[in-house]
Amino acid sequence: MGGIRSVFVLNTGSSSVKFRVVDPESGAVGAEGLVERIGEPGSQTPDHRAAIEGILSGLDRGAIDAVGHRIVHGGDRFVQATLIDDDVERGIEQLSALAPLHNPPGLLGIRAARAALPELPQVAVFDTAFHAGMPAAARSYAIDAGVAAEHGIRRYGFHGTSYRIVSERAAEFLGRPLDELRLIVLHLGNGASATAIAGGRSIDTSMGMTPLEGLVMGTRSGDLDPAVLLYLQRNAAMTVDDVDELLNRRSGLLGLSGRGDMREVIAAAEGGEAAAELAFGVYVHRLHHYIGAYLAILGGADALVFTAGVGENSAAVRAAALEGLAGLGLQVDAAANAAPDRGPRRISPAGAPVDVLVIPTDEELQIARETAGVLAQGDLRP
């Protein structure tokens, strides 16, 4: 891939840095890890620059060819992976209003890595880019068009690096060209979304202008009547920040059951706890809602794919998500679903009209590949 053999991939949070050093062609991992509690009281890591310097102290810097950064929101400006310079950095900063929880930490990672490795080219890979070509009818909200245009209000979608690699791997597993497949992919982790993919392109996705819309998540509400926000501000004396905190950090599975981890929710539900049963039921109901919608939008599906932490590891969620959908061609083979295999696999019965697959995601590898792809097109200098 253009001479790039080792990419230092960074996924930076407000108080954490997840990293991997990976060969973008083979997928071989040289090192990986996570630094947490950055800047918190008692932490030995005061800031992100110290975190990245600490990570690099244990690596062979000379063996790293480039740095790839996961950036959540690219808005309308960044619709593909992009070589970072000062102008790009400013552009990402300007988009922070659209992703205040995500872009600022990503910027911290960029600035720290550019300071620590000024000699290396660095690339921003955007979660939103995969969805940039969504049809206008899917990406537009039905509000005043002038207001929407002035403030960049539209549906952008997220988890794009995951959708790109998972859809490609699904096509490889099925032995069919991606450009002829209709896929419904469920990226189910602490953050969760669904995407309808036709011919390798995003046709619709459940997340919107921000990662708050759509499915029920660990701590996020997903779809909600917007009048609820107005009601809470007018009648519950809640500020904008209060509502933000409620919807992003005190909702979803956590808000319904007091538990944000699906494993704990399932265990409590199996023990007969009513709140956990309700949380699981709401979660599954929302999945049914999007699966049905995407079958209609795609005009049917060749495969439905589960991926990410919950999707790959929870047989209970997979079974419940497709329960009662046999009439739509979606079935789960109980034995295949319960098998301990963790690789790509088919969990639908032989001869089922729609293949149901579990395909592990690898966002770090995809970021490395897109980084190498950008740099293969031209000058490797930062």
Stockholm file with secondary structure:
# STOCKHOLM 1.0

chainA/1-382         MGGIRSVFVLNTGSSSVKFRVVDPESGAVGAEGLVERIGEPGSQTPDHRAAIEGILSGLDRGAIDAVGHRIVHGGDRFVQATLIDDDVERGIEQLSALAPLHNPPGLLGIRAARAALPELPQVAVFDTAFHAGMPAAARSYAIDAGVAAEHGIRRYGFHGTSYRIVSERAAEFLGRPLDELRLIVLHLGNGASATAIAGGRSIDTSMGMTPLEGLVMGTRSGDLDPAVLLYLQRNAAMTVDDVDELLNRRSGLLGLSGRGDMREVIAAAEGGEAAAELAFGVYVHRLHHYIGAYLAILGGADALVFTAGVGENSAAVRAAALEGLAGLGLQVDAAANAAPDRGPRRISPAGAPVDVLVIPTDEELQIARETAGVLAQGDLRP
#=GR chainA/1-382 SS CTTCCCEEEEEECSSCEEEEEECTTTCCEEEEEEECCTTSTTCSCCSHHHHHHHHHHTSCGGGCCEEEEEESCCTTTCCSCEECCHHHHHHHHHGGGTCTTTHHHHHHHHHHHHHHCTTSCEEEEETTGGGTTCCHHHHCCSSCHHHHHHHTCSCCCCCHHHHHHHHHHHHHHHTSCGGGCEEEEEEESSSEEEEEEETTEEEEESCCSSTTSSSCCSSCCCSCCTHHHHHHHHHSCCCHHHHHHHHHHSCHHHHHHSCCCHHHHHHHHHTTCHHHHHHHHHHHHHHHHHHHHHHHHHTSCSEEEEEHHHHHHCHHHHHHHHTTCGGGTCCCCHHHHHCCCCSSEECSCTTCSSEEEECCCCHHHHHHHHHHHHHTTSCCCC
#=GC SS_cons         CTTCCCEEEEEECSSCEEEEEECTTTCCEEEEEEECCTTSTTCSCCSHHHHHHHHHHTSCGGGCCEEEEEESCCTTTCCSCEECCHHHHHHHHHGGGTCTTTHHHHHHHHHHHHHHCTTSCEEEEETTGGGTTCCHHHHCCSSCHHHHHHHTCSCCCCCHHHHHHHHHHHHHHHTSCGGGCEEEEEEESSSEEEEEEETTEEEEESCCSSTTSSSCCSSCCCSCCTHHHHHHHHHSCCCHHHHHHHHHHSCHHHHHHSCCCHHHHHHHHHTTCHHHHHHHHHHHHHHHHHHHHHHHHHTSCSEEEEEHHHHHHCHHHHHHHHTTCGGGTCCCCHHHHHCCCCSSEECSCTTCSSEEEECCCCHHHHHHHHHHHHHTTSCCCC
//
